[in-house]
């Protein structure tokens, strides 16, 4: 269950390195693909919940870092909610 970071480019062009405790995130997001903001949020919720669940299965408790990362993603996404054409691009993965 290797940790994985994924780089995203927000609608304003800012980039962020995001954390996942599991490589399962790579099963949900494709580098170079522009995702509508709502879709990116839904995928992030699903993927980071799955990653946290993998930690729970292995160690007996969910991954607080994955849940914290999701909270940061949701907070940043909220700043673009007024933009109907907002997209997020996953620029790549870092092991």
C-alpha positions as CSV (number, residue, x, y, z in Angstrom):
1,X,0.0,0.0,0.0
2,X,2.5,2.7,-1.1
3,X,1.7,6.3,-0.4
4,X,1.1,8.4,-3.5
5,X,1.0,12.1,-4.2
6,X,-1.0,13.5,-7.0
7,X,-0.5,17.0,-8.5
8,X,-3.6,18.9,-9.4
9,X,-4.0,22.2,-11.3
10,X,-6.9,24.2,-10.0
11,X,-9.1,26.5,-12.2
12,X,-6.9,29.5,-11.4
13,X,-3.8,27.8,-12.5
14,X,-2.4,27.1,-9.0
15,X,-1.0,23.7,-8.5
16,X,-1.1,21.6,-5.4
17,X,0.5,18.3,-4.3
18,X,-2.1,16.1,-2.7
19,X,-1.6,13.0,-0.5
20,X,-3.1,9.6,-0.7
21,X,-2.0,6.8,1.7
22,X,-2.6,4.3,-1.1
23,X,-2.0,4.0,-4.8
24,X,-5.7,3.3,-5.2
25,X,-6.0,7.0,-6.2
26,X,-4.4,6.2,-9.5
27,X,-7.3,3.8,-10.2
28,X,-9.7,6.8,-10.1
29,X,-7.8,9.7,-11.7
30,X,-6.1,10.0,-15.1
31,X,-3.2,12.4,-15.5
32,X,-3.8,15.0,-18.1
33,X,-7.6,14.7,-17.9
34,X,-9.6,17.9,-17.2
35,X,-12.3,17.1,-14.7
36,X,-15.3,19.3,-14.1
37,X,-15.0,20.5,-10.6
38,X,-18.0,18.5,-9.3
39,X,-16.8,15.3,-10.9
40,X,-13.3,15.9,-9.4
41,X,-14.8,16.3,-6.0
42,X,-16.9,13.1,-6.3
43,X,-13.9,11.1,-7.5
44,X,-11.7,12.5,-4.8
45,X,-14.2,11.6,-2.1
46,X,-14.6,8.0,-3.4
47,X,-10.8,7.5,-4.0
48,X,-9.6,9.0,-0.7
49,X,-12.3,7.1,1.2
50,X,-11.1,3.9,-0.4
51,X,-7.5,4.7,0.5
52,X,-8.5,5.4,4.1
53,X,-10.4,2.2,4.2
54,X,-7.3,0.3,3.1
55,X,-5.4,1.8,6.0
56,X,-8.3,0.8,8.3
57,X,-8.2,-2.8,7.1
58,X,-4.5,-3.0,7.6
59,X,-4.0,-1.0,10.8
60,X,-7.4,-1.0,12.4
61,X,-8.1,2.8,12.1
62,X,-8.9,5.1,9.1
63,X,-6.2,7.4,7.7
64,X,-6.7,10.9,9.2
65,X,-4.2,12.3,6.6
66,X,-6.4,11.1,3.7
67,X,-9.5,12.6,5.4
68,X,-7.6,15.8,6.0
69,X,-6.5,15.9,2.4
70,X,-10.1,15.5,1.3
71,X,-11.1,18.4,3.6
72,X,-8.4,20.6,1.9
73,X,-9.6,19.6,-1.6
74,X,-13.2,20.4,-0.7
75,X,-12.2,23.8,0.8
76,X,-10.2,24.8,-2.2
77,X,-13.0,23.6,-4.6
78,X,-15.5,25.7,-2.7
79,X,-13.6,28.8,-3.8
80,X,-14.4,27.9,-7.5
81,X,-18.0,26.8,-7.0
82,X,-19.3,30.0,-8.5
83,X,-17.6,29.1,-11.8
84,X,-19.8,26.8,-13.8
85,X,-16.9,26.0,-16.2
86,X,-14.3,25.2,-13.5
87,X,-12.1,22.3,-14.3
88,X,-9.3,20.5,-12.4
89,X,-6.5,18.8,-14.1
90,X,-4.5,16.0,-12.5
91,X,-1.0,16.7,-13.7
92,X,0.6,13.5,-12.5
93,X,1.5,11.1,-9.7
94,X,4.6,11.0,-7.5
95,X,5.6,8.0,-5.5
